[in-house]
Amino acid sequence: MPFGPDHVLPESDLQPITVLYAQWTCLVCGGMEEIASDEEAPTPPICPSCHRLAVAEALAALAVVRR
């Protein structure tokens, strides 16, 4: 495919791009999560499954310490 000024679309032919979803990567498992474009990824970016697992592990560790 040739490149150059003869192969550039005129501005009238350009259409805006609407982004409906955005993706982010979980820092723990490396899994991809998809959210609506008007939402923000959690900070730090940890997926709900990894978050639940971390909370469960922390509660289990606290239960051992309290005994």
All heavy atoms as TSV, in Angstrom:
chain	resi	resn	atom	element	x	y	z
A	1	MET	N	N	0.845	-1.170	0.000
A	1	MET	CA	C	0.000	0.000	0.000
A	1	MET	C	C	0.894	1.237	0.000
A	1	MET	O	O	1.688	1.423	0.903
A	1	MET	CB	C	-0.894	-0.041	1.236
A	1	MET	CG	C	-1.715	1.185	1.409
A	1	MET	SD	S	-2.777	0.959	2.852
A	1	MET	CE	C	-3.772	2.362	2.650
A	2	PRO	N	N	0.751	2.069	-0.986
A	2	PRO	CA	C	1.592	3.269	-1.057
A	2	PRO	C	C	1.177	4.306	-0.013
A	2	PRO	O	O	0.043	4.365	0.410
A	2	PRO	CB	C	1.352	3.795	-2.461
A	2	PRO	CG	C	0.172	3.089	-2.990
A	2	PRO	CD	C	-0.090	1.894	-2.148
A	3	PHE	N	N	2.161	5.088	0.393
A	3	PHE	CA	C	1.922	6.143	1.368
A	3	PHE	C	C	2.276	7.475	0.727
A	3	PHE	O	O	3.011	7.540	-0.231
A	3	PHE	CB	C	2.788	5.925	2.615
A	3	PHE	CG	C	2.423	4.679	3.363
A	3	PHE	CD1	C	3.146	3.517	3.187
A	3	PHE	CD2	C	1.347	4.673	4.221
A	3	PHE	CE1	C	2.819	2.365	3.871
A	3	PHE	CE2	C	1.000	3.525	4.912
A	3	PHE	CZ	C	1.738	2.371	4.735
A	4	GLY	N	N	1.770	8.539	1.296
A	4	GLY	CA	C	2.100	9.857	0.790
A	4	GLY	C	C	0.879	10.741	0.744
A	4	GLY	O	O	-0.233	10.337	1.090
A	5	PRO	N	N	1.061	11.972	0.294
A	5	PRO	CA	C	-0.036	12.945	0.304
A	5	PRO	C	C	-1.201	12.555	-0.602
A	5	PRO	O	O	-2.319	12.986	-0.395
A	5	PRO	CB	C	0.619	14.240	-0.144
A	5	PRO	CG	C	1.925	13.883	-0.721
A	5	PRO	CD	C	2.301	12.533	-0.182
A	6	ASP	N	N	-0.965	11.717	-1.607
A	6	ASP	CA	C	-2.048	11.320	-2.505
A	6	ASP	C	C	-2.989	10.306	-1.851
A	6	ASP	O	O	-4.078	10.060	-2.361
A	6	ASP	CB	C	-1.480	10.702	-3.787
A	6	ASP	CG	C	-0.678	11.714	-4.591
A	6	ASP	OD1	O	-0.935	12.926	-4.433
A	6	ASP	OD2	O	0.191	11.284	-5.366
A	7	HIS	N	N	-2.567	9.714	-0.737
A	7	HIS	CA	C	-3.355	8.653	-0.114
A	7	HIS	C	C	-3.862	9.041	1.275
A	7	HIS	O	O	-4.168	8.188	2.074
A	7	HIS	CB	C	-2.506	7.372	-0.017
A	7	HIS	CG	C	-2.058	6.906	-1.351
A	7	HIS	ND1	N	-2.882	6.268	-2.238
A	7	HIS	CD2	C	-0.863	7.022	-1.975
A	7	HIS	CE1	C	-2.227	5.994	-3.338
A	7	HIS	NE2	N	-0.993	6.442	-3.208
A	8	VAL	N	N	-3.987	10.328	1.536
A	8	VAL	CA	C	-4.478	10.821	2.818
A	8	VAL	C	C	-5.958	11.161	2.658
A	8	VAL	O	O	-6.354	11.784	1.690
A	8	VAL	CB	C	-3.682	12.067	3.266
A	8	VAL	CG1	C	-4.258	12.646	4.550
A	8	VAL	CG2	C	-2.219	11.720	3.438
A	9	LEU	N	N	-6.776	10.733	3.634
A	9	LEU	CA	C	-8.194	11.047	3.577
A	9	LEU	C	C	-8.418	12.532	3.835
A	9	LEU	O	O	-7.779	13.110	4.710
A	9	LEU	CB	C	-8.951	10.254	4.641
A	9	LEU	CG	C	-9.086	8.761	4.431
A	9	LEU	CD1	C	-9.759	8.135	5.658
A	9	LEU	CD2	C	-9.890	8.459	3.202
A	10	PRO	N	N	-9.318	13.141	3.097
A	10	PRO	CA	C	-9.650	14.540	3.402
A	10	PRO	C	C	-10.347	14.609	4.763
A	10	PRO	O	O	-10.982	13.653	5.197
A	10	PRO	CB	C	-10.595	14.951	2.281
A	10	PRO	CG	C	-10.998	13.710	1.589
A	10	PRO	CD	C	-10.029	12.639	1.944
A	11	GLU	N	N	-10.214	15.736	5.438
A	11	GLU	CA	C	-10.778	15.872	6.781
A	11	GLU	C	C	-12.281	15.640	6.796
A	11	GLU	O	O	-12.831	15.178	7.788
A	11	GLU	CB	C	-10.446	17.238	7.363
A	11	GLU	CG	C	-9.015	17.345	7.816
A	11	GLU	CD	C	-8.772	18.591	8.637
A	11	GLU	OE1	O	-9.665	18.970	9.425
A	11	GLU	OE2	O	-7.696	19.168	8.481
A	12	SER	N	N	-12.973	15.922	5.706
A	12	SER	CA	C	-14.423	15.720	5.662
A	12	SER	C	C	-14.786	14.235	5.712
A	12	SER	O	O	-15.904	13.887	6.079
A	12	SER	CB	C	-15.010	16.362	4.405
A	12	SER	OG	O	-14.440	15.749	3.255
A	13	ASP	N	N	-13.875	13.332	5.359
A	13	ASP	CA	C	-14.139	11.896	5.387
A	13	ASP	C	C	-13.822	11.270	6.739
A	13	ASP	O	O	-14.168	10.115	6.979
A	13	ASP	CB	C	-13.318	11.167	4.320
A	13	ASP	CG	C	-13.816	11.460	2.918
A	13	ASP	OD1	O	-14.927	12.020	2.794
A	13	ASP	OD2	O	-13.102	11.126	1.968
A	14	LEU	N	N	-13.172	12.012	7.635
A	14	LEU	CA	C	-12.803	11.468	8.935
A	14	LEU	C	C	-13.999	11.503	9.875
A	14	LEU	O	O	-14.715	12.487	9.957
A	14	LEU	CB	C	-11.638	12.249	9.535
A	14	LEU	CG	C	-10.342	12.236	8.727
A	14	LEU	CD1	C	-9.305	13.102	9.406
A	14	LEU	CD2	C	-9.824	10.818	8.568
A	15	GLN	N	N	-14.213	10.402	10.579
A	15	GLN	CA	C	-15.318	10.300	11.517
A	15	GLN	C	C	-14.754	10.191	12.931
A	15	GLN	O	O	-13.729	9.551	13.142
A	15	GLN	CB	C	-16.157	9.058	11.211
A	15	GLN	CG	C	-16.786	9.064	9.829
A	15	GLN	CD	C	-17.806	10.174	9.680
A	15	GLN	OE1	O	-18.509	10.494	10.624
A	15	GLN	NE2	N	-17.856	10.780	8.506
A	16	PRO	N	N	-15.416	10.777	13.925
A	16	PRO	CA	C	-14.938	10.634	15.306
A	16	PRO	C	C	-15.093	9.185	15.777
A	16	PRO	O	O	-15.995	8.471	15.337
A	16	PRO	CB	C	-15.840	11.572	16.105
A	16	PRO	CG	C	-17.049	11.759	15.258
A	16	PRO	CD	C	-16.608	11.598	13.832
A	17	ILE	N	N	-14.216	8.780	16.650
A	17	ILE	CA	C	-14.262	7.433	17.202
A	17	ILE	C	C	-14.867	7.522	18.595
A	17	ILE	O	O	-14.408	8.296	19.433
A	17	ILE	CB	C	-12.844	6.824	17.280
A	17	ILE	CG1	C	-12.269	6.692	15.888
A	17	ILE	CG2	C	-12.878	5.485	17.988
A	17	ILE	CD1	C	-10.820	6.267	15.877
A	18	THR	N	N	-15.888	6.724	18.831
A	18	THR	CA	C	-16.518	6.672	20.141
A	18	THR	C	C	-16.036	5.418	20.851
A	18	THR	O	O	-16.221	4.309	20.359
A	18	THR	CB	C	-18.051	6.642	20.009
A	18	THR	OG1	O	-18.461	7.773	19.258
A	18	THR	CG2	C	-18.705	6.644	21.367
A	19	VAL	N	N	-15.407	5.604	21.994
A	19	VAL	CA	C	-14.897	4.475	22.773
A	19	VAL	C	C	-15.933	4.137	23.839
A	19	VAL	O	O	-16.274	4.969	24.662
A	19	VAL	CB	C	-13.544	4.822	23.435
A	19	VAL	CG1	C	-13.055	3.675	24.281
A	19	VAL	CG2	C	-12.531	5.189	22.366
A	20	LEU	N	N	-16.446	2.893	23.803
A	20	LEU	CA	C	-17.456	2.481	24.757
A	20	LEU	C	C	-16.858	1.763	25.961
A	20	LEU	O	O	-17.402	1.830	27.054
A	20	LEU	CB	C	-18.483	1.572	24.079
A	20	LEU	CG	C	-19.235	2.198	22.915
A	20	LEU	CD1	C	-20.163	1.174	22.281
A	20	LEU	CD2	C	-20.019	3.413	23.370
A	21	TYR	N	N	-15.750	1.057	25.744
A	21	TYR	CA	C	-15.129	0.283	26.813
A	21	TYR	C	C	-13.630	0.523	26.852
A	21	TYR	O	O	-13.017	0.816	25.842
A	21	TYR	CB	C	-15.395	-1.217	26.617
A	21	TYR	CG	C	-16.851	-1.562	26.722
A	21	TYR	CD1	C	-17.637	-1.717	25.593
A	21	TYR	CD2	C	-17.455	-1.708	27.966
A	21	TYR	CE1	C	-18.984	-2.009	25.691
A	21	TYR	CE2	C	-18.802	-2.000	28.078
A	21	TYR	CZ	C	-19.562	-2.159	26.932
A	21	TYR	OH	O	-20.887	-2.444	27.051
A	22	ALA	N	N	-13.066	0.392	28.035
A	22	ALA	CA	C	-11.620	0.501	28.212
A	22	ALA	C	C	-11.156	-0.765	28.926
A	22	ALA	O	O	-11.929	-1.411	29.636
A	22	ALA	CB	C	-11.281	1.731	29.049
A	23	GLN	N	N	-9.920	-1.137	28.726
A	23	GLN	CA	C	-9.369	-2.323	29.375
A	23	GLN	C	C	-8.223	-1.914	30.290
A	23	GLN	O	O	-7.498	-0.971	30.008
A	23	GLN	CB	C	-8.851	-3.320	28.346
A	23	GLN	CG	C	-9.942	-3.993	27.570
A	23	GLN	CD	C	-9.390	-5.050	26.635
A	23	GLN	OE1	O	-8.230	-5.021	26.258
A	23	GLN	NE2	N	-10.234	-5.980	26.259
A	24	TRP	N	N	-8.069	-2.652	31.386
A	24	TRP	CA	C	-6.949	-2.460	32.290
A	24	TRP	C	C	-6.497	-3.840	32.738
A	24	TRP	O	O	-7.211	-4.811	32.631
A	24	TRP	CB	C	-7.306	-1.558	33.467
A	24	TRP	CG	C	-8.482	-2.002	34.283
A	24	TRP	CD1	C	-9.790	-1.722	34.049
A	24	TRP	CD2	C	-8.453	-2.813	35.458
A	24	TRP	NE1	N	-10.577	-2.300	35.001
A	24	TRP	CE2	C	-9.781	-2.978	35.883
A	24	TRP	CE3	C	-7.450	-3.409	36.198
A	24	TRP	CZ2	C	-10.125	-3.711	37.007
A	24	TRP	CZ3	C	-7.795	-4.144	37.328
A	24	TRP	CH2	C	-9.116	-4.281	37.720
A	25	THR	N	N	-5.267	-3.920	33.220
A	25	THR	CA	C	-4.655	-5.193	33.604
A	25	THR	C	C	-4.484	-5.254	35.111
A	25	THR	O	O	-3.968	-4.329	35.736
A	25	THR	CB	C	-3.271	-5.345	32.932
A	25	THR	OG1	O	-3.438	-5.198	31.523
A	25	THR	CG2	C	-2.660	-6.695	33.235
A	26	CYS	N	N	-4.907	-6.388	35.694
A	26	CYS	CA	C	-4.756	-6.609	37.136
A	26	CYS	C	C	-3.271	-6.786	37.456
A	26	CYS	O	O	-2.568	-7.539	36.788
A	26	CYS	CB	C	-5.543	-7.844	37.557
A	26	CYS	SG	S	-5.333	-8.295	39.287
A	27	LEU	N	N	-2.793	-6.107	38.490
A	27	LEU	CA	C	-1.390	-6.215	38.879
A	27	LEU	C	C	-1.055	-7.555	39.512
A	27	LEU	O	O	0.098	-7.967	39.524
A	27	LEU	CB	C	-1.027	-5.100	39.865
A	27	LEU	CG	C	-0.954	-3.693	39.301
A	27	LEU	CD1	C	-0.637	-2.711	40.412
A	27	LEU	CD2	C	0.082	-3.601	38.209
A	28	VAL	N	N	-2.056	-8.245	40.066
A	28	VAL	CA	C	-1.810	-9.504	40.771
A	28	VAL	C	C	-1.791	-10.685	39.801
A	28	VAL	O	O	-0.823	-11.432	39.729
A	28	VAL	CB	C	-2.859	-9.719	41.879
A	28	VAL	CG1	C	-2.650	-11.058	42.575
A	28	VAL	CG2	C	-2.808	-8.580	42.878
A	29	CYS	N	N	-2.877	-10.866	39.053
A	29	CYS	CA	C	-2.995	-12.049	38.203
A	29	CYS	C	C	-2.682	-11.779	36.733
A	29	CYS	O	O	-2.530	-12.711	35.949
A	29	CYS	CB	C	-4.395	-12.650	38.326
A	29	CYS	SG	S	-5.713	-11.625	37.623
A	30	GLY	N	N	-2.609	-10.519	36.335
A	30	GLY	CA	C	-2.322	-10.179	34.946
A	30	GLY	C	C	-3.526	-10.307	34.031
A	30	GLY	O	O	-3.405	-10.176	32.821
A	31	GLY	N	N	-4.697	-10.551	34.615
A	31	GLY	CA	C	-5.913	-10.676	33.816
A	31	GLY	C	C	-6.398	-9.324	33.326
A	31	GLY	O	O	-6.138	-8.294	33.936
A	32	MET	N	N	-7.097	-9.345	32.204
A	32	MET	CA	C	-7.646	-8.118	31.639
A	32	MET	C	C	-9.065	-7.919	32.139
A	32	MET	O	O	-9.848	-8.856	32.187
A	32	MET	CB	C	-7.667	-8.191	30.103
A	32	MET	CG	C	-6.295	-8.275	29.466
A	32	MET	SD	S	-5.305	-6.802	29.702
A	32	MET	CE	C	-6.240	-5.621	28.789
A	33	GLU	N	N	-9.383	-6.719	32.513
A	33	GLU	CA	C	-10.729	-6.342	32.938
A	33	GLU	C	C	-11.236	-5.271	31.989
A	33	GLU	O	O	-10.472	-4.446	31.503
A	33	GLU	CB	C	-10.719	-5.798	34.364
A	33	GLU	CG	C	-10.401	-6.832	35.418
A	33	GLU	CD	C	-11.543	-7.787	35.668
A	33	GLU	OE1	O	-12.724	-7.360	35.640
A	33	GLU	OE2	O	-11.260	-8.967	35.903
A	34	GLU	N	N	-12.525	-5.275	31.734
A	34	GLU	CA	C	-13.131	-4.301	30.837
A	34	GLU	C	C	-14.129	-3.469	31.632
A	34	GLU	O	O	-14.914	-4.002	32.408
A	34	GLU	CB	C	-13.838	-5.033	29.700
A	34	GLU	CG	C	-14.224	-4.145	28.560
A	34	GLU	CD	C	-14.704	-4.940	27.372
A	34	GLU	OE1	O	-15.886	-5.316	27.379
A	34	GLU	OE2	O	-13.901	-5.180	26.461
A	35	ILE	N	N	-14.069	-2.152	31.445
A	35	ILE	CA	C	-14.983	-1.244	32.124
A	35	ILE	C	C	-15.548	-0.266	31.103
A	35	ILE	O	O	-14.997	-0.098	30.012
A	35	ILE	CB	C	-14.283	-0.463	33.263
A	35	ILE	CG1	C	-13.080	0.311	32.720
A	35	ILE	CG2	C	-13.898	-1.366	34.399
A	35	ILE	CD1	C	-12.428	1.228	33.731
A	36	ALA	N	N	-16.640	0.376	31.459
A	36	ALA	CA	C	-17.204	1.406	30.592
A	36	ALA	C	C	-16.215	2.562	30.500
A	36	ALA	O	O	-15.450	2.823	31.435
A	36	ALA	CB	C	-18.540	1.886	31.133
A	37	SER	N	N	-16.233	3.243	29.383
A	37	SER	CA	C	-15.242	4.303	29.162
A	37	SER	C	C	-15.408	5.477	30.117
A	37	SER	O	O	-14.467	6.222	30.347
A	37	SER	CB	C	-15.305	4.793	27.719
A	37	SER	OG	O	-16.589	5.326	27.443
A	38	ASP	N	N	-16.601	5.636	30.710
A	38	ASP	CA	C	-16.790	6.744	31.648
A	38	ASP	C	C	-16.419	6.359	33.079
A	38	ASP	O	O	-16.500	7.179	33.981
A	38	ASP	CB	C	-18.227	7.258	31.590
A	38	ASP	CG	C	-19.247	6.186	31.935
A	38	ASP	OD1	O	-18.899	4.990	31.880
A	38	ASP	OD2	O	-20.399	6.546	32.242
A	39	GLU	N	N	-15.985	5.114	33.316
A	39	GLU	CA	C	-15.548	4.665	34.632
A	39	GLU	C	C	-14.024	4.729	34.715
A	39	GLU	O	O	-13.355	4.821	33.709
A	39	GLU	CB	C	-15.987	3.224	34.890
A	39	GLU	CG	C	-17.479	3.031	34.960
A	39	GLU	CD	C	-17.834	1.577	35.173
A	39	GLU	OE1	O	-16.969	0.800	35.608
A	39	GLU	OE2	O	-18.981	1.215	34.881
A	40	GLU	N	N	-13.520	4.649	35.931
A	40	GLU	CA	C	-12.071	4.615	36.128
A	40	GLU	C	C	-11.670	3.263	36.691
A	40	GLU	O	O	-12.413	2.655	37.465
A	40	GLU	CB	C	-11.633	5.710	37.098
A	40	GLU	CG	C	-11.726	7.097	36.516
A	40	GLU	CD	C	-11.105	8.121	37.433
A	40	GLU	OE1	O	-10.215	7.767	38.232
A	40	GLU	OE2	O	-11.516	9.280	37.343
A	41	ALA	N	N	-10.501	2.802	36.311
A	41	ALA	CA	C	-9.980	1.551	36.861
A	41	ALA	C	C	-9.674	1.756	38.343
A	41	ALA	O	O	-9.342	2.862	38.766
A	41	ALA	CB	C	-8.713	1.143	36.114
A	42	PRO	N	N	-9.792	0.699	39.133
A	42	PRO	CA	C	-9.481	0.859	40.554
A	42	PRO	C	C	-8.012	1.185	40.768
A	42	PRO	O	O	-7.167	0.876	39.937
A	42	PRO	CB	C	-9.820	-0.514	41.147
A	42	PRO	CG	C	-9.824	-1.454	40.011
A	42	PRO	CD	C	-10.162	-0.661	38.795
A	43	THR	N	N	-7.741	1.828	41.880
A	43	THR	CA	C	-6.362	2.175	42.220
A	43	THR	C	C	-6.023	1.532	43.545
A	43	THR	O	O	-6.669	1.851	44.533
A	43	THR	CB	C	-6.206	3.701	42.333
A	43	THR	OG1	O	-6.661	4.286	41.119
A	43	THR	CG2	C	-4.776	4.102	42.579
A	44	PRO	N	N	-5.070	0.646	43.625
A	44	PRO	CA	C	-4.276	0.054	42.555
A	44	PRO	C	C	-5.139	-0.872	41.704
A	44	PRO	O	O	-6.153	-1.377	42.185
A	44	PRO	CB	C	-3.194	-0.726	43.294
A	44	PRO	CG	C	-3.795	-1.073	44.599
A	44	PRO	CD	C	-4.729	0.068	44.939
A	45	PRO	N	N	-4.740	-1.098	40.459
A	45	PRO	CA	C	-5.559	-1.920	39.556
A	45	PRO	C	C	-5.496	-3.408	39.925
A	45	PRO	O	O	-4.617	-4.134	39.483
A	45	PRO	CB	C	-4.960	-1.647	38.179
A	45	PRO	CG	C	-3.580	-1.187	38.442
A	45	PRO	CD	C	-3.602	-0.512	39.774
A	46	ILE	N	N	-6.426	-3.827	40.773
A	46	ILE	CA	C	-6.531	-5.217	41.193
A	46	ILE	C	C	-7.961	-5.667	40.918
A	46	ILE	O	O	-8.918	-5.004	41.344
A	46	ILE	CB	C	-6.175	-5.375	42.687
A	46	ILE	CG1	C	-4.726	-4.950	42.914
A	46	ILE	CG2	C	-6.390	-6.808	43.146
A	46	ILE	CD1	C	-4.299	-4.946	44.354
A	47	CYS	N	N	-8.114	-6.791	40.232
A	47	CYS	CA	C	-9.442	-7.270	39.847
A	47	CYS	C	C	-10.239	-7.707	41.082
A	47	CYS	O	O	-9.667	-7.996	42.135
A	47	CYS	CB	C	-9.330	-8.404	38.832
A	47	CYS	SG	S	-8.679	-9.956	39.474
A	48	PRO	N	N	-11.560	-7.757	40.975
A	48	PRO	CA	C	-12.395	-8.131	42.115
A	48	PRO	C	C	-12.062	-9.517	42.682
A	48	PRO	O	O	-12.108	-9.709	43.901
A	48	PRO	CB	C	-13.814	-8.103	41.551
A	48	PRO	CG	C	-13.739	-7.175	40.389
A	48	PRO	CD	C	-12.367	-7.343	39.827
A	49	SER	N	N	-11.715	-10.477	41.843
A	49	SER	CA	C	-11.379	-11.821	42.331
A	49	SER	C	C	-10.122	-11.786	43.194
A	49	SER	O	O	-10.092	-12.390	44.278
A	49	SER	CB	C	-11.164	-12.775	41.161
A	49	SER	OG	O	-12.340	-12.886	40.410
A	50	CYS	N	N	-9.091	-11.112	42.746
A	50	CYS	CA	C	-7.845	-11.012	43.518
A	50	CYS	C	C	-8.070	-10.214	44.797
A	50	CYS	O	O	-7.493	-10.510	45.839
A	50	CYS	CB	C	-6.738	-10.388	42.675
A	50	CYS	SG	S	-6.182	-11.457	41.324
A	51	HIS	N	N	-8.921	-9.202	44.728
A	51	HIS	CA	C	-9.226	-8.395	45.912
A	51	HIS	C	C	-9.917	-9.249	46.969
A	51	HIS	O	O	-9.544	-9.213	48.145
A	51	HIS	CB	C	-10.106	-7.202	45.516
A	51	HIS	CG	C	-10.353	-6.255	46.626
A	51	HIS	ND1	N	-11.519	-6.257	47.346
A	51	HIS	CD2	C	-9.566	-5.287	47.159
A	51	HIS	CE1	C	-11.448	-5.329	48.277
A	51	HIS	NE2	N	-10.283	-4.721	48.183
A	52	ARG	N	N	-10.928	-10.038	46.556
A	52	ARG	CA	C	-11.623	-10.919	47.507
A	52	ARG	C	C	-10.662	-11.934	48.121
A	52	ARG	O	O	-10.709	-12.214	49.319
A	52	ARG	CB	C	-12.780	-11.632	46.821
A	52	ARG	CG	C	-14.007	-10.764	46.647
A	52	ARG	CD	C	-15.208	-11.571	46.204
A	52	ARG	NE	N	-15.023	-12.194	44.914
A	52	ARG	CZ	C	-15.281	-11.615	43.741
A	52	ARG	NH1	N	-15.741	-10.386	43.723
A	52	ARG	NH2	N	-15.083	-12.250	42.620
A	53	LEU	N	N	-9.767	-12.499	47.291
A	53	LEU	CA	C	-8.797	-13.467	47.785
A	53	LEU	C	C	-7.858	-12.827	48.809
A	53	LEU	O	O	-7.570	-13.409	49.857
A	53	LEU	CB	C	-7.992	-14.059	46.631
A	53	LEU	CG	C	-6.928	-15.082	46.989
A	53	LEU	CD1	C	-7.559	-16.289	47.674
A	53	LEU	CD2	C	-6.172	-15.518	45.748
A	54	ALA	N	N	-7.396	-11.612	48.536
A	54	ALA	CA	C	-6.496	-10.921	49.467
A	54	ALA	C	C	-7.196	-10.632	50.792
A	54	ALA	O	O	-6.597	-10.787	51.863
A	54	ALA	CB	C	-5.994	-9.621	48.838
A	55	VAL	N	N	-8.458	-10.235	50.736
A	55	VAL	CA	C	-9.206	-9.967	51.966
A	55	VAL	C	C	-9.397	-11.254	52.755
A	55	VAL	O	O	-9.212	-11.283	53.981
A	55	VAL	CB	C	-10.563	-9.287	51.653
A	55	VAL	CG1	C	-11.456	-9.242	52.882
A	55	VAL	CG2	C	-10.339	-7.886	51.101
A	56	ALA	N	N	-9.740	-12.347	52.063
A	56	ALA	CA	C	-9.931	-13.631	52.750
A	56	ALA	C	C	-8.634	-14.099	53.408
A	56	ALA	O	O	-8.639	-14.592	54.550
A	56	ALA	CB	C	-10.432	-14.674	51.761
A	57	GLU	N	N	-7.514	-13.949	52.708
A	57	GLU	CA	C	-6.216	-14.339	53.281
A	57	GLU	C	C	-5.859	-13.470	54.493
A	57	GLU	O	O	-5.346	-13.974	55.493
A	57	GLU	CB	C	-5.116	-14.254	52.228
A	57	GLU	CG	C	-5.210	-15.334	51.170
A	57	GLU	CD	C	-4.185	-15.157	50.059
A	57	GLU	OE1	O	-3.540	-14.086	49.982
A	57	GLU	OE2	O	-4.034	-16.097	49.268
A	58	ALA	N	N	-6.144	-12.187	54.424
A	58	ALA	CA	C	-5.849	-11.295	55.545
A	58	ALA	C	C	-6.709	-11.644	56.747
A	58	ALA	O	O	-6.219	-11.667	57.889
A	58	ALA	CB	C	-6.075	-9.839	55.130
A	59	LEU	N	N	-7.982	-11.941	56.537
A	59	LEU	CA	C	-8.859	-12.321	57.644
A	59	LEU	C	C	-8.423	-13.649	58.255
A	59	LEU	O	O	-8.466	-13.811	59.481
A	59	LEU	CB	C	-10.310	-12.396	57.161
A	59	LEU	CG	C	-10.964	-11.053	56.838
A	59	LEU	CD1	C	-12.348	-11.268	56.244
A	59	LEU	CD2	C	-11.037	-10.171	58.066
A	60	ALA	N	N	-7.989	-14.591	57.419
A	60	ALA	CA	C	-7.502	-15.872	57.932
A	60	ALA	C	C	-6.242	-15.664	58.773
A	60	ALA	O	O	-6.080	-16.279	59.833
A	60	ALA	CB	C	-7.230	-16.830	56.783
A	61	ALA	N	N	-5.347	-14.793	58.322
A	61	ALA	CA	C	-4.125	-14.505	59.078
A	61	ALA	C	C	-4.460	-13.832	60.403
A	61	ALA	O	O	-3.849	-14.141	61.437
A	61	ALA	CB	C	-3.191	-13.630	58.257
A	62	LEU	N	N	-5.435	-12.945	60.414
A	62	LEU	CA	C	-5.841	-12.293	61.675
A	62	LEU	C	C	-6.470	-13.289	62.641
A	62	LEU	O	O	-6.267	-13.196	63.844
A	62	LEU	CB	C	-6.818	-11.157	61.384
A	62	LEU	CG	C	-6.212	-9.887	60.809
A	62	LEU	CD1	C	-7.321	-8.907	60.433
A	62	LEU	CD2	C	-5.270	-9.247	61.798
A	63	ALA	N	N	-7.215	-14.231	62.113
A	63	ALA	CA	C	-7.838	-15.245	62.966
A	63	ALA	C	C	-6.783	-16.096	63.648
A	63	ALA	O	O	-6.931	-16.464	64.819
A	63	ALA	CB	C	-8.773	-16.110	62.144
A	64	VAL	N	N	-5.686	-16.405	62.950
A	64	VAL	CA	C	-4.601	-17.201	63.528
A	64	VAL	C	C	-3.881	-16.396	64.615
A	64	VAL	O	O	-3.553	-16.929	65.665
A	64	VAL	CB	C	-3.623	-17.653	62.418
A	64	VAL	CG1	C	-2.370	-18.254	63.023
A	64	VAL	CG2	C	-4.301	-18.623	61.484
A	65	VAL	N	N	-3.677	-15.124	64.376
A	65	VAL	CA	C	-2.949	-14.280	65.331
A	65	VAL	C	C	-3.766	-14.078	66.607
A	65	VAL	O	O	-3.209	-14.039	67.705
A	65	VAL	CB	C	-2.631	-12.907	64.683
A	65	VAL	CG1	C	-2.081	-11.928	65.704
A	65	VAL	CG2	C	-1.645	-13.106	63.546
A	66	ARG	N	N	-5.077	-13.997	66.493
A	66	ARG	CA	C	-5.936	-13.730	67.655
A	66	ARG	C	C	-6.033	-14.938	68.578
A	66	ARG	O	O	-6.441	-14.812	69.711
A	66	ARG	CB	C	-7.318	-13.325	67.192
A	66	ARG	CG	C	-7.286	-11.950	66.504
A	66	ARG	CD	C	-8.632	-11.414	66.338
A	66	ARG	NE	N	-9.140	-11.057	67.663
A	66	ARG	CZ	C	-10.345	-10.602	67.890
A	66	ARG	NH1	N	-11.191	-10.477	66.912
A	66	ARG	NH2	N	-10.735	-10.298	69.105
A	67	ARG	N	N	-5.680	-16.116	68.118
A	67	ARG	CA	C	-5.796	-17.333	68.969
A	67	ARG	C	C	-4.741	-17.400	69.993
A	67	ARG	O	O	-3.775	-16.945	70.169
A	67	ARG	CB	C	-5.718	-18.576	68.096
A	67	ARG	CG	C	-6.966	-18.719	67.269
A	67	ARG	CD	C	-6.899	-19.993	66.496
A	67	ARG	NE	N	-8.063	-20.013	65.611
A	67	ARG	CZ	C	-8.225	-20.869	64.664
A	67	ARG	NH1	N	-7.339	-21.789	64.427
A	67	ARG	NH2	N	-9.275	-20.849	63.919
